[in-house]
Amino acid sequence: MAFVGNLLWFTIGFGWLGALLWIVMGCLLACTIIGIPFAIAAFRIANYVAFPFGRELVDAELIGEKRMVGTGF
């Protein structure tokens, strides 16, 4: 079911466009040294935007790790 949802989202839901925009932004961010960590995050987000179904985001505190600053919203 996740495959069908991802296929429909990628083609009909313009998931490819969202992922492409995140990849372009990641490439632009990678041009500077300060932007490299943000570029890596942008590439990860592009993967989630392209294929969102069948995935689950889990809070770090639930698996026993410390939460990163600024991610508690």
All heavy atoms as TSV, in Angstrom:
chain	resi	resn	atom	element	x	y	z
A	1	MET	N	N	0.818	-1.184	0.000
A	1	MET	CA	C	0.000	0.000	0.000
A	1	MET	C	C	0.868	1.256	0.000
A	1	MET	O	O	0.517	2.244	-0.624
A	1	MET	CB	C	-0.923	-0.031	1.226
A	1	MET	CG	C	-1.998	0.969	1.166
A	1	MET	SD	S	-3.108	0.549	-0.172
A	1	MET	CE	C	-4.291	1.811	-0.030
A	2	ALA	N	N	1.988	1.200	0.714
A	2	ALA	CA	C	2.881	2.349	0.739
A	2	ALA	C	C	3.470	2.606	-0.644
A	2	ALA	O	O	3.641	3.765	-1.043
A	2	ALA	CB	C	4.000	2.128	1.750
A	3	PHE	N	N	3.745	1.538	-1.390
A	3	PHE	CA	C	4.278	1.700	-2.744
A	3	PHE	C	C	3.281	2.428	-3.638
A	3	PHE	O	O	3.652	3.325	-4.394
A	3	PHE	CB	C	4.641	0.339	-3.344
A	3	PHE	CG	C	5.083	0.438	-4.774
A	3	PHE	CD1	C	6.342	0.928	-5.081
A	3	PHE	CD2	C	4.242	0.066	-5.807
A	3	PHE	CE1	C	6.762	1.034	-6.402
A	3	PHE	CE2	C	4.638	0.168	-7.128
A	3	PHE	CZ	C	5.906	0.658	-7.426
A	4	VAL	N	N	2.016	2.045	-3.548
A	4	VAL	CA	C	0.986	2.680	-4.363
A	4	VAL	C	C	0.831	4.140	-3.968
A	4	VAL	O	O	0.737	5.029	-4.824
A	4	VAL	CB	C	-0.354	1.916	-4.230
A	4	VAL	CG1	C	-1.471	2.655	-4.943
A	4	VAL	CG2	C	-0.221	0.503	-4.752
A	5	GLY	N	N	0.813	4.420	-2.666
A	5	GLY	CA	C	0.714	5.799	-2.198
A	5	GLY	C	C	1.892	6.639	-2.659
A	5	GLY	O	O	1.720	7.782	-3.104
A	6	ASN	N	N	3.098	6.084	-2.563
A	6	ASN	CA	C	4.285	6.811	-3.021
A	6	ASN	C	C	4.257	7.039	-4.526
A	6	ASN	O	O	4.643	8.111	-5.002
A	6	ASN	CB	C	5.555	6.061	-2.632
A	6	ASN	CG	C	5.883	6.225	-1.178
A	6	ASN	OD1	O	5.621	7.256	-0.582
A	6	ASN	ND2	N	6.457	5.196	-0.589
A	7	LEU	N	N	3.808	6.043	-5.281
A	7	LEU	CA	C	3.739	6.182	-6.728
A	7	LEU	C	C	2.745	7.270	-7.130
A	7	LEU	O	O	3.049	8.124	-7.974
A	7	LEU	CB	C	3.356	4.846	-7.360
A	7	LEU	CG	C	3.322	4.815	-8.879
A	7	LEU	CD1	C	4.723	5.020	-9.436
A	7	LEU	CD2	C	2.747	3.499	-9.354
A	8	LEU	N	N	1.575	7.262	-6.507
A	8	LEU	CA	C	0.580	8.288	-6.806
A	8	LEU	C	C	1.059	9.671	-6.385
A	8	LEU	O	O	0.854	10.655	-7.092
A	8	LEU	CB	C	-0.747	7.947	-6.133
A	8	LEU	CG	C	-1.500	6.758	-6.699
A	8	LEU	CD1	C	-2.710	6.439	-5.845
A	8	LEU	CD2	C	-1.902	7.013	-8.136
A	9	TRP	N	N	1.678	9.741	-5.207
A	9	TRP	CA	C	2.169	11.030	-4.726
A	9	TRP	C	C	3.268	11.571	-5.633
A	9	TRP	O	O	3.296	12.748	-5.956
A	9	TRP	CB	C	2.699	10.896	-3.305
A	9	TRP	CG	C	3.429	12.116	-2.840
A	9	TRP	CD1	C	4.760	12.266	-2.694
A	9	TRP	CD2	C	2.859	13.373	-2.493
A	9	TRP	NE1	N	5.071	13.531	-2.280
A	9	TRP	CE2	C	3.907	14.236	-2.139
A	9	TRP	CE3	C	1.554	13.865	-2.440
A	9	TRP	CZ2	C	3.693	15.549	-1.740
A	9	TRP	CZ3	C	1.347	15.172	-2.042
A	9	TRP	CH2	C	2.415	15.989	-1.705
A	10	PHE	N	N	4.175	10.717	-6.044
A	10	PHE	CA	C	5.303	11.156	-6.861
A	10	PHE	C	C	4.850	11.639	-8.228
A	10	PHE	O	O	5.395	12.603	-8.756
A	10	PHE	CB	C	6.310	10.011	-7.009
A	10	PHE	CG	C	7.638	10.443	-7.557
A	10	PHE	CD1	C	8.553	11.102	-6.760
A	10	PHE	CD2	C	7.970	10.187	-8.881
A	10	PHE	CE1	C	9.775	11.502	-7.257
A	10	PHE	CE2	C	9.190	10.581	-9.393
A	10	PHE	CZ	C	10.091	11.244	-8.578
A	11	THR	N	N	3.846	10.986	-8.813
A	11	THR	CA	C	3.427	11.341	-10.168
A	11	THR	C	C	2.314	12.380	-10.170
A	11	THR	O	O	2.471	13.466	-10.728
A	11	THR	CB	C	2.969	10.093	-10.941
A	11	THR	OG1	O	1.932	9.446	-10.210
A	11	THR	CG2	C	4.113	9.140	-11.148
A	12	ILE	N	N	1.210	12.085	-9.524
A	12	ILE	CA	C	0.049	12.965	-9.568
A	12	ILE	C	C	0.154	14.097	-8.555
A	12	ILE	O	O	-0.299	15.212	-8.811
A	12	ILE	CB	C	-1.241	12.150	-9.324
A	12	ILE	CG1	C	-1.407	11.108	-10.421
A	12	ILE	CG2	C	-2.461	13.051	-9.285
A	12	ILE	CD1	C	-2.527	10.133	-10.182
A	13	GLY	N	N	0.761	13.835	-7.424
A	13	GLY	CA	C	0.851	14.828	-6.358
A	13	GLY	C	C	2.039	15.759	-6.461
A	13	GLY	O	O	2.297	16.528	-5.546
A	14	PHE	N	N	2.776	15.700	-7.562
A	14	PHE	CA	C	3.944	16.553	-7.788
A	14	PHE	C	C	5.010	16.406	-6.706
A	14	PHE	O	O	5.679	17.371	-6.337
A	14	PHE	CB	C	3.533	18.025	-7.934
A	14	PHE	CG	C	2.735	18.298	-9.162
A	14	PHE	CD1	C	1.357	18.450	-9.109
A	14	PHE	CD2	C	3.361	18.358	-10.392
A	14	PHE	CE1	C	0.628	18.684	-10.243
A	14	PHE	CE2	C	2.634	18.605	-11.549
A	14	PHE	CZ	C	1.256	18.766	-11.472
A	15	GLY	N	N	5.172	15.192	-6.198
A	15	GLY	CA	C	6.247	14.926	-5.244
A	15	GLY	C	C	7.613	15.098	-5.884
A	15	GLY	O	O	8.572	15.491	-5.236
A	16	TRP	N	N	7.695	14.833	-7.178
A	16	TRP	CA	C	8.964	15.003	-7.895
A	16	TRP	C	C	9.368	16.459	-7.922
A	16	TRP	O	O	10.549	16.777	-7.828
A	16	TRP	CB	C	8.859	14.440	-9.310
A	16	TRP	CG	C	7.838	15.134	-10.164
A	16	TRP	CD1	C	6.516	14.815	-10.286
A	16	TRP	CD2	C	8.054	16.276	-10.983
A	16	TRP	NE1	N	5.900	15.690	-11.136
A	16	TRP	CE2	C	6.819	16.598	-11.583
A	16	TRP	CE3	C	9.155	17.064	-11.277
A	16	TRP	CZ2	C	6.663	17.673	-12.446
A	16	TRP	CZ3	C	8.997	18.131	-12.147
A	16	TRP	CH2	C	7.761	18.424	-12.723
A	17	LEU	N	N	8.394	17.366	-8.019
A	17	LEU	CA	C	8.708	18.791	-8.068
A	17	LEU	C	C	9.219	19.278	-6.717
A	17	LEU	O	O	10.209	20.011	-6.641
A	17	LEU	CB	C	7.479	19.591	-8.498
A	17	LEU	CG	C	7.672	21.093	-8.616
A	17	LEU	CD1	C	8.706	21.411	-9.686
A	17	LEU	CD2	C	6.353	21.768	-8.931
A	18	GLY	N	N	8.561	18.854	-5.656
A	18	GLY	CA	C	9.021	19.234	-4.327
A	18	GLY	C	C	10.410	18.711	-4.028
A	18	GLY	O	O	11.257	19.415	-3.474
A	19	ALA	N	N	10.654	17.460	-4.405
A	19	ALA	CA	C	11.977	16.873	-4.182
A	19	ALA	C	C	13.035	17.585	-5.018
A	19	ALA	O	O	14.142	17.841	-4.541
A	19	ALA	CB	C	11.951	15.392	-4.515
A	20	LEU	N	N	12.686	17.915	-6.252
A	20	LEU	CA	C	13.629	18.624	-7.117
A	20	LEU	C	C	13.991	19.990	-6.543
A	20	LEU	O	O	15.164	20.390	-6.556
A	20	LEU	CB	C	13.036	18.776	-8.520
A	20	LEU	CG	C	13.911	19.503	-9.533
A	20	LEU	CD1	C	15.145	18.665	-9.847
A	20	LEU	CD2	C	13.130	19.783	-10.791
A	21	LEU	N	N	13.022	20.688	-6.012
A	21	LEU	CA	C	13.298	21.997	-5.412
A	21	LEU	C	C	14.192	21.877	-4.181
A	21	LEU	O	O	15.084	22.699	-3.968
A	21	LEU	CB	C	11.988	22.700	-5.063
A	21	LEU	CG	C	11.131	23.121	-6.260
A	21	LEU	CD1	C	9.797	23.676	-5.787
A	21	LEU	CD2	C	11.871	24.128	-7.116
A	22	TRP	N	N	13.958	20.849	-3.360
A	22	TRP	CA	C	14.821	20.634	-2.195
A	22	TRP	C	C	16.240	20.258	-2.622
A	22	TRP	O	O	17.212	20.670	-1.985
A	22	TRP	CB	C	14.253	19.554	-1.280
A	22	TRP	CG	C	13.238	20.085	-0.324
A	22	TRP	CD1	C	11.895	19.909	-0.375
A	22	TRP	CD2	C	13.488	20.899	0.827
A	22	TRP	NE1	N	11.303	20.566	0.667
A	22	TRP	CE2	C	12.258	21.171	1.431
A	22	TRP	CE3	C	14.646	21.414	1.415
A	22	TRP	CZ2	C	12.127	21.928	2.579
A	22	TRP	CZ3	C	14.518	22.171	2.562
A	22	TRP	CH2	C	13.283	22.430	3.136
A	23	ILE	N	N	16.374	19.488	-3.677
A	23	ILE	CA	C	17.705	19.108	-4.169
A	23	ILE	C	C	18.440	20.326	-4.709
A	23	ILE	O	O	19.638	20.514	-4.447
A	23	ILE	CB	C	17.591	17.994	-5.225
A	23	ILE	CG1	C	17.165	16.690	-4.561
A	23	ILE	CG2	C	18.900	17.808	-5.973
A	23	ILE	CD1	C	16.796	15.591	-5.526
A	24	VAL	N	N	17.728	21.176	-5.450
A	24	VAL	CA	C	18.359	22.405	-5.956
A	24	VAL	C	C	18.794	23.290	-4.800
A	24	VAL	O	O	19.902	23.845	-4.797
A	24	VAL	CB	C	17.391	23.151	-6.907
A	24	VAL	CG1	C	17.887	24.549	-7.209
A	24	VAL	CG2	C	17.192	22.355	-8.176
A	25	MET	N	N	17.948	23.429	-3.789
A	25	MET	CA	C	18.314	24.231	-2.621
A	25	MET	C	C	19.507	23.616	-1.896
A	25	MET	O	O	20.390	24.338	-1.428
A	25	MET	CB	C	17.118	24.347	-1.667
A	25	MET	CG	C	17.395	25.230	-0.482
A	25	MET	SD	S	17.915	26.905	-0.893
A	25	MET	CE	C	16.410	27.566	-1.499
A	26	GLY	N	N	19.553	22.296	-1.801
A	26	GLY	CA	C	20.692	21.639	-1.180
A	26	GLY	C	C	21.979	21.886	-1.938
A	26	GLY	O	O	23.043	22.092	-1.345
A	27	CYS	N	N	21.894	21.885	-3.262
A	27	CYS	CA	C	23.090	22.171	-4.066
A	27	CYS	C	C	23.554	23.611	-3.876
A	27	CYS	O	O	24.759	23.871	-3.807
A	27	CYS	CB	C	22.808	21.890	-5.536
A	27	CYS	SG	S	22.632	20.144	-5.910
A	28	LEU	N	N	22.620	24.526	-3.776
A	28	LEU	CA	C	22.986	25.922	-3.531
A	28	LEU	C	C	23.613	26.097	-2.144
A	28	LEU	O	O	24.582	26.840	-1.978
A	28	LEU	CB	C	21.768	26.829	-3.674
A	28	LEU	CG	C	21.222	27.002	-5.084
A	28	LEU	CD1	C	19.934	27.809	-5.051
A	28	LEU	CD2	C	22.255	27.675	-5.973
A	29	LEU	N	N	23.061	25.419	-1.170
A	29	LEU	CA	C	23.609	25.509	0.188
A	29	LEU	C	C	24.984	24.862	0.287
A	29	LEU	O	O	25.815	25.282	1.088
A	29	LEU	CB	C	22.658	24.855	1.187
A	29	LEU	CG	C	21.385	25.632	1.504
A	29	LEU	CD1	C	20.415	24.759	2.266
A	29	LEU	CD2	C	21.704	26.880	2.290
A	30	ALA	N	N	25.233	23.841	-0.519
A	30	ALA	CA	C	26.514	23.142	-0.465
A	30	ALA	C	C	27.653	23.979	-1.043
A	30	ALA	O	O	28.817	23.598	-0.908
A	30	ALA	CB	C	26.414	21.813	-1.205
A	31	CYS	N	N	27.334	25.091	-1.665
A	31	CYS	CA	C	28.377	25.952	-2.241
A	31	CYS	C	C	29.170	26.691	-1.174
A	31	CYS	O	O	30.261	27.187	-1.454
A	31	CYS	CB	C	27.756	26.958	-3.206
A	31	CYS	SG	S	27.110	26.192	-4.699
A	32	THR	N	N	28.625	26.790	0.028
A	32	THR	CA	C	29.340	27.460	1.116
A	32	THR	C	C	29.670	26.441	2.202
A	32	THR	O	O	28.971	25.442	2.378
A	32	THR	CB	C	28.493	28.576	1.736
A	32	THR	OG1	O	27.335	28.004	2.354
A	32	THR	CG2	C	28.055	29.584	0.687
A	33	ILE	N	N	30.712	26.707	2.929
A	33	ILE	CA	C	31.104	25.799	4.011
A	33	ILE	C	C	30.059	25.810	5.121
A	33	ILE	O	O	29.734	24.763	5.687
A	33	ILE	CB	C	32.492	26.191	4.558
A	33	ILE	CG1	C	33.549	25.924	3.494
A	33	ILE	CG2	C	32.808	25.434	5.839
A	33	ILE	CD1	C	34.938	26.363	3.863
A	34	ILE	N	N	29.513	26.965	5.418
A	34	ILE	CA	C	28.510	27.068	6.480
A	34	ILE	C	C	27.226	26.335	6.084
A	34	ILE	O	O	26.530	25.787	6.930
A	34	ILE	CB	C	28.226	28.551	6.789
A	34	ILE	CG1	C	29.483	29.185	7.355
A	34	ILE	CG2	C	27.063	28.703	7.742
A	34	ILE	CD1	C	29.395	30.671	7.555
A	35	GLY	N	N	26.922	26.290	4.805
A	35	GLY	CA	C	25.688	25.678	4.355
A	35	GLY	C	C	25.724	24.178	4.181
A	35	GLY	O	O	24.685	23.563	3.924
A	36	ILE	N	N	26.877	23.543	4.316
A	36	ILE	CA	C	26.975	22.099	4.079
A	36	ILE	C	C	26.081	21.279	5.016
A	36	ILE	O	O	25.378	20.376	4.544
A	36	ILE	CB	C	28.445	21.637	4.128
A	36	ILE	CG1	C	29.184	22.176	2.900
A	36	ILE	CG2	C	28.545	20.117	4.170
A	36	ILE	CD1	C	30.668	21.905	2.895
A	37	PRO	N	N	26.027	21.559	6.325
A	37	PRO	CA	C	25.095	20.779	7.159
A	37	PRO	C	C	23.636	20.973	6.758
A	37	PRO	O	O	22.842	20.037	6.804
A	37	PRO	CB	C	25.341	21.308	8.569
A	37	PRO	CG	C	26.679	21.919	8.532
A	37	PRO	CD	C	26.867	22.431	7.147
A	38	PHE	N	N	23.283	22.181	6.332
A	38	PHE	CA	C	21.924	22.436	5.884
A	38	PHE	C	C	21.654	21.749	4.556
A	38	PHE	O	O	20.526	21.332	4.285
A	38	PHE	CB	C	21.683	23.943	5.774
A	38	PHE	CG	C	21.842	24.658	7.084
A	38	PHE	CD1	C	22.951	25.451	7.321
A	38	PHE	CD2	C	20.892	24.532	8.089
A	38	PHE	CE1	C	23.111	26.106	8.521
A	38	PHE	CE2	C	21.042	25.185	9.291
A	38	PHE	CZ	C	22.149	25.970	9.516
A	39	ALA	N	N	22.670	21.628	3.723
A	39	ALA	CA	C	22.519	20.926	2.445
A	39	ALA	C	C	22.246	19.448	2.682
A	39	ALA	O	O	21.391	18.853	2.002
A	39	ALA	CB	C	23.771	21.107	1.600
A	40	ILE	N	N	22.936	18.851	3.620
A	40	ILE	CA	C	22.700	17.444	3.944
A	40	ILE	C	C	21.269	17.250	4.430
A	40	ILE	O	O	20.580	16.311	4.029
A	40	ILE	CB	C	23.729	16.957	4.999
A	40	ILE	CG1	C	25.129	16.966	4.393
A	40	ILE	CG2	C	23.361	15.571	5.516
A	40	ILE	CD1	C	26.233	16.745	5.392
A	41	ALA	N	N	20.804	18.177	5.280
A	41	ALA	CA	C	19.425	18.102	5.759
A	41	ALA	C	C	18.437	18.294	4.610
A	41	ALA	O	O	17.394	17.637	4.562
A	41	ALA	CB	C	19.193	19.149	6.838
A	42	ALA	N	N	18.760	19.177	3.666
A	42	ALA	CA	C	17.871	19.414	2.529
A	42	ALA	C	C	17.763	18.161	1.665
A	42	ALA	O	O	16.683	17.851	1.152
A	42	ALA	CB	C	18.382	20.589	1.701
A	43	PHE	N	N	18.850	17.428	1.499
A	43	PHE	CA	C	18.794	16.185	0.722
A	43	PHE	C	C	17.956	15.130	1.441
A	43	PHE	O	O	17.230	14.364	0.799
A	43	PHE	CB	C	20.200	15.662	0.448
A	43	PHE	CG	C	21.006	16.567	-0.449
A	43	PHE	CD1	C	22.345	16.784	-0.196
A	43	PHE	CD2	C	20.440	17.202	-1.533
A	43	PHE	CE1	C	23.101	17.608	-1.010
A	43	PHE	CE2	C	21.176	18.024	-2.362
A	43	PHE	CZ	C	22.509	18.227	-2.098
A	44	ARG	N	N	18.040	15.085	2.755
A	44	ARG	CA	C	17.195	14.144	3.504
A	44	ARG	C	C	15.726	14.516	3.377
A	44	ARG	O	O	14.861	13.648	3.219
A	44	ARG	CB	C	17.594	14.129	4.980
A	44	ARG	CG	C	18.877	13.434	5.244
A	44	ARG	CD	C	19.156	13.360	6.722
A	44	ARG	NE	N	20.463	12.782	6.936
A	44	ARG	CZ	C	21.186	12.965	8.012
A	44	ARG	NH1	N	20.723	13.703	8.993
A	44	ARG	NH2	N	22.369	12.408	8.129
A	45	ILE	N	N	15.421	15.809	3.467
A	45	ILE	CA	C	14.041	16.266	3.334
A	45	ILE	C	C	13.523	15.958	1.933
A	45	ILE	O	O	12.355	15.594	1.764
A	45	ILE	CB	C	13.938	17.764	3.664
A	45	ILE	CG1	C	14.214	17.983	5.151
A	45	ILE	CG2	C	12.579	18.324	3.284
A	45	ILE	CD1	C	14.345	19.431	5.553
A	46	ALA	N	N	14.375	16.092	0.921
A	46	ALA	CA	C	13.962	15.780	-0.453
A	46	ALA	C	C	13.535	14.322	-0.566
A	46	ALA	O	O	12.563	14.012	-1.265
A	46	ALA	CB	C	15.108	16.070	-1.417
A	47	ASN	N	N	14.210	13.444	0.126
A	47	ASN	CA	C	13.843	12.031	0.113
A	47	ASN	C	C	12.487	11.817	0.778
A	47	ASN	O	O	11.674	11.024	0.297
A	47	ASN	CB	C	14.922	11.204	0.800
A	47	ASN	CG	C	14.790	9.734	0.510
A	47	ASN	OD1	O	14.032	9.330	-0.359
A	47	ASN	ND2	N	15.524	8.932	1.233
A	48	TYR	N	N	12.230	12.518	1.877
A	48	TYR	CA	C	10.932	12.404	2.537
A	48	TYR	C	C	9.826	13.036	1.712
A	48	TYR	O	O	8.687	12.565	1.725
A	48	TYR	CB	C	10.963	13.064	3.919
A	48	TYR	CG	C	11.529	12.168	4.982
A	48	TYR	CD1	C	12.824	12.324	5.432
A	48	TYR	CD2	C	10.765	11.174	5.548
A	48	TYR	CE1	C	13.362	11.505	6.398
A	48	TYR	CE2	C	11.273	10.342	6.526
A	48	TYR	CZ	C	12.568	10.512	6.947
A	48	TYR	OH	O	13.077	9.699	7.905
A	49	VAL	N	N	10.116	14.119	1.004
A	49	VAL	CA	C	9.100	14.767	0.175
A	49	VAL	C	C	8.744	13.885	-1.016
A	49	VAL	O	O	7.578	13.800	-1.404
A	49	VAL	CB	C	9.596	16.158	-0.295
A	49	VAL	CG1	C	8.702	16.727	-1.378
A	49	VAL	CG2	C	9.657	17.111	0.872
A	50	ALA	N	N	9.721	13.241	-1.609
A	50	ALA	CA	C	9.463	12.411	-2.788
A	50	ALA	C	C	8.672	11.151	-2.428
A	50	ALA	O	O	7.764	10.751	-3.163
A	50	ALA	CB	C	10.778	12.032	-3.458
A	51	PHE	N	N	9.009	10.519	-1.314
A	51	PHE	CA	C	8.373	9.254	-0.943
A	51	PHE	C	C	7.957	9.289	0.536
A	51	PHE	O	O	8.623	8.716	1.397
A	51	PHE	CB	C	9.340	8.092	-1.182
A	51	PHE	CG	C	9.910	8.077	-2.571
A	51	PHE	CD1	C	11.240	8.377	-2.802
A	51	PHE	CD2	C	9.100	7.781	-3.649
A	51	PHE	CE1	C	11.759	8.368	-4.078
A	51	PHE	CE2	C	9.605	7.772	-4.936
A	51	PHE	CZ	C	10.937	8.073	-5.150
A	52	PRO	N	N	6.825	9.945	0.863
A	52	PRO	CA	C	6.459	10.130	2.269
A	52	PRO	C	C	5.747	8.949	2.918
A	52	PRO	O	O	5.771	8.817	4.138
A	52	PRO	CB	C	5.519	11.335	2.219
A	52	PRO	CG	C	4.884	11.249	0.880
A	52	PRO	CD	C	5.944	10.689	-0.030
A	53	PHE	N	N	5.126	8.091	2.139
A	53	PHE	CA	C	4.312	7.028	2.725
A	53	PHE	C	C	5.172	5.842	3.136
A	53	PHE	O	O	6.137	5.492	2.482
A	53	PHE	CB	C	3.234	6.584	1.734
A	53	PHE	CG	C	2.270	7.678	1.402
A	53	PHE	CD1	C	2.376	8.358	0.205
A	53	PHE	CD2	C	1.282	8.045	2.296
A	53	PHE	CE1	C	1.501	9.373	-0.107
A	53	PHE	CE2	C	0.404	9.065	1.995
A	53	PHE	CZ	C	0.513	9.735	0.792
A	54	GLY	N	N	4.793	5.218	4.249
A	54	GLY	CA	C	5.521	4.068	4.757
A	54	GLY	C	C	6.682	4.445	5.663
A	54	GLY	O	O	7.491	3.602	6.025
A	55	ARG	N	N	6.773	5.706	6.035
A	55	ARG	CA	C	7.847	6.172	6.916
A	55	ARG	C	C	7.241	6.739	8.182
A	55	ARG	O	O	6.087	7.151	8.205
A	55	ARG	CB	C	8.673	7.256	6.242
A	55	ARG	CG	C	9.395	6.773	5.026
A	55	ARG	CD	C	10.075	7.935	4.362
A	55	ARG	NE	N	10.731	7.513	3.159
A	55	ARG	CZ	C	12.030	7.592	2.972
A	55	ARG	NH1	N	12.797	8.089	3.894
A	55	ARG	NH2	N	12.555	7.178	1.850
A	56	GLU	N	N	8.053	6.794	9.214
A	56	GLU	CA	C	7.581	7.337	10.476
A	56	GLU	C	C	8.718	8.113	11.136
A	56	GLU	O	O	9.824	7.593	11.280
A	56	GLU	CB	C	7.125	6.202	11.391
A	56	GLU	CG	C	6.542	6.666	12.684
A	56	GLU	CD	C	6.031	5.503	13.518
A	56	GLU	OE1	O	6.008	4.370	13.023
A	56	GLU	OE2	O	5.676	5.753	14.681
A	57	LEU	N	N	8.436	9.341	11.509
A	57	LEU	CA	C	9.395	10.131	12.256
A	57	LEU	C	C	9.200	9.854	13.735
A	57	LEU	O	O	8.080	9.864	14.238
A	57	LEU	CB	C	9.199	11.623	11.970
A	57	LEU	CG	C	9.452	12.054	10.539
A	57	LEU	CD1	C	9.139	13.536	10.385
A	57	LEU	CD2	C	10.880	11.782	10.149
A	58	VAL	N	N	10.290	9.595	14.435
A	58	VAL	CA	C	10.224	9.237	15.841
A	58	VAL	C	C	11.006	10.261	16.640
A	58	VAL	O	O	12.110	10.652	16.260
A	58	VAL	CB	C	10.817	7.822	16.072
A	58	VAL	CG1	C	10.779	7.455	17.538
A	58	VAL	CG2	C	10.072	6.805	15.244
A	59	ASP	N	N	10.426	10.691	17.758
A	59	ASP	CA	C	11.097	11.636	18.637
A	59	ASP	C	C	12.309	10.962	19.272
A	59	ASP	O	O	12.254	9.797	19.678
A	59	ASP	CB	C	10.131	12.108	19.715
A	59	ASP	CG	C	10.672	13.261	20.536
A	59	ASP	OD1	O	11.710	13.842	20.160
A	59	ASP	OD2	O	10.049	13.600	21.554
A	60	ALA	N	N	13.406	11.692	19.372
A	60	ALA	CA	C	14.654	11.129	19.902
A	60	ALA	C	C	14.504	10.704	21.355
A	60	ALA	O	O	15.127	9.734	21.791
A	60	ALA	CB	C	15.782	12.144	19.767
A	61	GLU	N	N	13.682	11.406	22.124
A	61	GLU	CA	C	13.507	11.040	23.532
A	61	GLU	C	C	12.818	9.695	23.698
A	61	GLU	O	O	13.013	9.016	24.703
A	61	GLU	CB	C	12.733	12.135	24.257
A	61	GLU	CG	C	13.543	13.398	24.451
A	61	GLU	CD	C	12.795	14.459	25.238
A	61	GLU	OE1	O	11.567	14.316	25.430
A	61	GLU	OE2	O	13.443	15.416	25.667
A	62	LEU	N	N	12.025	9.294	22.723
A	62	LEU	CA	C	11.337	8.007	22.820
A	62	LEU	C	C	12.286	6.824	22.670
A	62	LEU	O	O	12.003	5.733	23.159
A	62	LEU	CB	C	10.244	7.913	21.756
A	62	LEU	CG	C	9.064	8.871	21.916
A	62	LEU	CD1	C	8.109	8.728	20.747
A	62	LEU	CD2	C	8.347	8.616	23.224
A	63	ILE	N	N	13.428	7.037	22.011
A	63	ILE	CA	C	14.379	5.943	21.850
A	63	ILE	C	C	15.587	6.106	22.765
A	63	ILE	O	O	16.582	5.412	22.614
A	63	ILE	CB	C	14.824	5.813	20.375
A	63	ILE	CG1	C	15.462	7.099	19.855
A	63	ILE	CG2	C	13.672	5.405	19.507
A	63	ILE	CD1	C	16.046	6.971	18.468
A	64	GLY	N	N	15.494	7.057	23.700
A	64	GLY	CA	C	16.526	7.187	24.721
A	64	GLY	C	C	17.664	8.127	24.382
A	64	GLY	O	O	18.675	8.128	25.067
A	65	GLU	N	N	17.529	8.928	23.346
A	65	GLU	CA	C	18.575	9.882	22.995
A	65	GLU	C	C	18.159	11.283	23.403
A	65	GLU	O	O	16.991	11.548	23.685
A	65	GLU	CB	C	18.843	9.841	21.485
A	65	GLU	CG	C	19.414	8.526	21.017
A	65	GLU	CD	C	19.698	8.526	19.531
A	65	GLU	OE1	O	19.616	9.593	18.899
A	65	GLU	OE2	O	19.992	7.451	18.997
A	66	LYS	N	N	19.125	12.177	23.425
A	66	LYS	CA	C	18.853	13.558	23.784
A	66	LYS	C	C	18.312	14.294	22.560
A	66	LYS	O	O	18.809	14.133	21.454
A	66	LYS	CB	C	20.133	14.228	24.277
A	66	LYS	CG	C	19.931	15.598	24.822
A	66	LYS	CD	C	21.226	16.165	25.370
A	66	LYS	CE	C	21.008	17.580	25.841
A	66	LYS	NZ	N	22.247	18.192	26.295
A	67	ARG	N	N	17.297	15.111	22.775
A	67	ARG	CA	C	16.692	15.878	21.691
A	67	ARG	C	C	17.611	17.026	21.297
A	67	ARG	O	O	18.210	17.683	22.144
A	67	ARG	CB	C	15.354	16.420	22.149
A	67	ARG	CG	C	14.588	17.131	21.056
A	67	ARG	CD	C	13.309	17.721	21.576
A	67	ARG	NE	N	12.338	16.680	21.842
A	67	ARG	CZ	C	11.154	16.909	22.411
A	67	ARG	NH1	N	10.846	18.112	22.783
A	67	ARG	NH2	N	10.324	15.930	22.617
A	68	MET	N	N	17.719	17.289	20.012
A	68	MET	CA	C	18.560	18.382	19.507
A	68	MET	C	C	17.879	19.716	19.789
A	68	MET	O	O	16.654	19.807	19.792
A	68	MET	CB	C	18.795	18.233	18.008
A	68	MET	CG	C	19.651	17.055	17.652
A	68	MET	SD	S	19.826	16.788	15.882
A	68	MET	CE	C	20.422	18.342	15.325
A	69	VAL	N	N	18.674	20.740	19.993
A	69	VAL	CA	C	18.145	22.069	20.275
A	69	VAL	C	C	17.375	22.571	19.061
A	69	VAL	O	O	17.828	22.481	17.928
A	69	VAL	CB	C	19.303	23.038	20.615
A	69	VAL	CG1	C	18.765	24.445	20.811
A	69	VAL	CG2	C	20.047	22.564	21.842
A	70	GLY	N	N	16.179	23.108	19.307
A	70	GLY	CA	C	15.385	23.666	18.231
A	70	GLY	C	C	14.476	22.691	17.522
A	70	GLY	O	O	13.773	23.068	16.599
A	71	THR	N	N	14.462	21.419	17.929
A	71	THR	CA	C	13.619	20.447	17.255
A	71	THR	C	C	12.404	20.061	18.083
A	71	THR	O	O	11.670	19.164	17.709
A	71	THR	CB	C	14.410	19.174	16.921
A	71	THR	OG1	O	14.875	18.598	18.145
A	71	THR	CG2	C	15.557	19.465	15.992
A	72	GLY	N	N	12.170	20.722	19.176
A	72	GLY	CA	C	11.068	20.357	20.059
A	72	GLY	C	C	9.743	20.999	19.719
A	72	GLY	O	O	8.755	20.794	20.387
A	73	PHE	N	N	9.716	21.785	18.662
A	73	PHE	CA	C	8.456	22.447	18.321
A	73	PHE	C	C	7.562	21.438	17.691
A	73	PHE	O	O	6.694	21.457	17.092
A	73	PHE	CB	C	8.706	23.647	17.398
A	73	PHE	CG	C	9.565	24.685	18.046
A	73	PHE	CD1	C	10.844	24.921	17.582
A	73	PHE	CD2	C	9.123	25.402	19.136
A	73	PHE	CE1	C	11.645	25.864	18.168
A	73	PHE	CE2	C	9.915	26.350	19.728
A	73	PHE	CZ	C	11.171	26.583	19.248
